[in-house]
Amino acid sequence: RNNCAQEMEVVSKYIEQVDSVRYRIKKGFVPNMNVEGFFYVNDSLKDLLFDELKESHSNSGVGGFLPAVKQIGNVASLPGIVGHSLGMPDIHSGYGFAIGNVAAFDMSDPQAIVSPGGVGFDINCGVRLIRTNLTEKDVLPVKEPPSVGIKQSELFLLCGVDNCKDSSDVLSNNADSSQSS
């Protein structure tokens, strides 16, 4: 038997179908997993994910990306993760986290991480991360309301074309609610 077939046999010991759309990735799939992973896909998407995984074990590889299923396992290995590493139905390979990979971290754990990579570099979302010694008390007086800088086109994404009657109402409501909280 070839190496790829042997590796896929090992992989199958760690991934099990829980129900018609949910799959469990057991600890051990990748080294040092702290929690199990789960992903949610229909039959068509399942075939794509498993084909990607199989291809990554062949000689040709997959363009340098880790398969999304492996990335779910890697996220499950991050310090401070709680619950599970979850792959949503839109999951696909990303940079570090799979796109559609969701995880929560216990910020009371001094080893826990904060990762802008968990948001998604594929959409160039503009997330930036900087560590400071500022506390919440320090920044609350200068915090801008969430509506500052929202463009008309972004409002349609926030509330939907049919649900936004008057964008000025949405902006003023956001500003009012952010100042009262």
FENZISUL-V459963 format. One line per field, one symbol per residue. ss: DSSP state (A for helix, B for strand, O for the rest). phi: phi as a letter, one per 40 degrees, with the letter a starting at -180 (. if undefined). burial: + if it has 9 or more other C-alpha atoms within 8 Angstrom, else -. A space follows every 10 residues. Layout:
# FENZISUL-V459963
ss: ???
phi: ???
burial: ???
This chain:
# FENZISUL-V459963
ss: OOAAAAAAAA AAAABBBOOO OBBBBOOOOO OOOOOOBBBB OOAAAAAAAA AAAAAAOOOO OOOOOOOAAA AAAAAOOOOO BBBBBBBBBB BBOOOOOOBB BBBBBOOOOO OOOOOAAAOO OOOOOOOOOO OOOOOAAAAA OOOOOOOOOO OAAAAAAAAO OOOOOOAAAA AAAAAAAAAA O
phi: .cdccccccc dccbbbccac bbbbbcdhdb cgccbcbbbb accccdcccc cccccccccc gbfgcccdcc cdcccccccg cbgacbbcdc cadbbgcccg cbabbccccc ccbbbcccch ccbfcgcbba cbccbddccd cbcccdccgc cdccccccbg dccccacccc cccccccccc c
burial: ---+-+++-- +--++++--- +++++++-++ --++++++++ ++--++--+- -++++++--- ++---+++++ ++++++++++ ++-++++++- +++++-++++ +++-++---- -++--+++-+ +--------- --------+- ----+----- ----++---+ ---+--+--+ +--++--+-- -
